[in-house]
Amino acid sequence: MARVCHVCGKRPSTGNNVSHANNKTKRRWLPNLQTAKIVDEEGRRRRVRVCTSCISAGKIRKAPKIQAATGEE
């Protein structure tokens, strides 16, 4: 599964590690993705990867928890 936010499309960015001697090596900054169960536009429950900035901004609607059916009544 790709490291891409389902809502905003945030993906890894690239750059350089720069040492004190000014040596440069490639590095990546990964987005803070979390797996979340959401309710999409059609009303279906889906498990998607969403960045934490989208979760805290309220851009997704989390799916309600489904109670497990027990044998007791």
Summary of the structure (lengths in Angstrom):
residues: 73
radius of gyration: 18.8
end to end distance: 41.1
largest distance: 71.0
contacts: 135
relative contact order: 0.25
helix: 7%
strand: 37%
